[in-house]
Each structure stands twice: as structure tokens, then as C-alpha cells.
Amino acid sequence: MRFRLLRRRLTISAPSMTVRGALPWPLRWVALALMLGFSAAMGLWAFEFGKEIAGLDRDAKEELLKLRAEVTQLRTENDKHLSVVNTSGLTLVSEKAEKDNLNAQLKQLEADNRTLRDDLGFFEKLTNAGNAGSLAIRSLQAELVADGNHIKWQALVIQPLKNAPVFNGKLELTFSGLQNGKPWSMSLPGGAQALQLTQYKRAEGLVDLPPQVIVKAVSAKVLDGNTSKAMLAIKL
């Protein structure tokens, strides 16, 4: 009987036995966490201490200060370049406006020059009044406006006589050319323009053109009643 009990305890059929630790599981986890935290702190301290010994931390700080100084310098240079670019832009705008103003003045001077030439020719005619007739169209000019739908004209009529009487008549203009490839002509919309002068008179106007019209020539005629006193034609 004792042999059977001993054999049962020593063989696989012996009753199971449970071994329990002295510490509960929560305390074991806390102890493990403390151990891991301490190990991590020691590792970090060793790493920082190693960097300090090797001089890496000091070099990194010096490099950081150097980079900050370079960034500040680059920002200053960038601000200077932006200022130069803005100034250049304003200069270009100012130069363009000045150029446009000079072009407008040049056109005005060219128009004044033409007027002076006309006046010079008029006074030359006056000095030779003895060889001239009673009336003359000294100058006739016509040009298309930029939009192409209007034409601007100007005529200078003179009476090259000393102590000339007042002339009351009319100035008749005729525009001719092509419309859609066919012959076309037109007079002033309001008819002949009233003309009164003693020695000279400059007449001018702006005429609306019909669509698809190409003006080829302009003719002017001074009328005294139904009598033609002077006539001049130009081609464009």
C-alpha cells in the first residue's frame, strides 16, 4: 500500500501542484517598468555624456549659431534685392510714361511745324501779291483717324492782296475713293462750309466715313455764289 502511494506520487499520474510567486503581477509590472525607465535614462545620459566628451554638442551649437547668422545675412540681402527690383519697376514705369509724353509732344511739334510752313508760304504769297490772283487754296491736308472711321481735314485759304476786301463765300470739299471695290464719292455732310476772310482763313473739320470705304483723294473748292474762285486736290 505504501509502495503504491509512493509510485503514484513519483509517476505522471501524480496529483498536479501549483507554484505561486511571492509578488503579485501588478507589482511585477511596476518593477519592470521602473527597471526599463532607469535603463533608458542611463542610456540617454551615456549618449549625451559621450557627445559632450567628443565635442559634438559644442560643434552643433556653433554650427547652429553660424547658420542663424547666415540666414539673417541672406534675409538682409534679399530685402536689398527686392528694394532694387521695386525701384527698377518704378523707374521703368516712369520712363514709359515719359516716353509716351515725349511722343505726344513730338506729334504736336510736327503738327505745329506743318502749320508754320503753311503760314510761311502764306506770307511769301503776300510779299508777291502783285503776281498772285485774288483767292487761292494755299494748303489742303487730310488724314484718317486711328479708328479708320473718320477723316480729319484742314485747308488754308488766302487772299494775297494788300488791303484786300472781305470775302464771303463757301468752301466745298469732296472725298472720293472706293466702297466695297466700287467708285465712291461724298461731300461734306452739311454741304459747303461758310467761308469769310480778309487775308487768310484756316478751315478744318472731322468727317464720319461710311463702312468699307477707302478714301483715295480729297478736293477743295472756294465758291463765290456759284462761281469757283479757287480749287485744289490731293491724293492720299
PyMOL commands that set and color helices and strands:
alter all, ss='L'
color gray80, all
select helices_A, chain A and resi 2-10+25-54+56-127+129-131
alter helices_A, ss='H'
color red, helices_A
select strands_A, chain A and resi 136-144+150-158+167-179+182-187+193-197+200-208+213-224+227-235
alter strands_A, ss='S'
color yellow, strands_A
deselect
rebuild
show_as cartoon
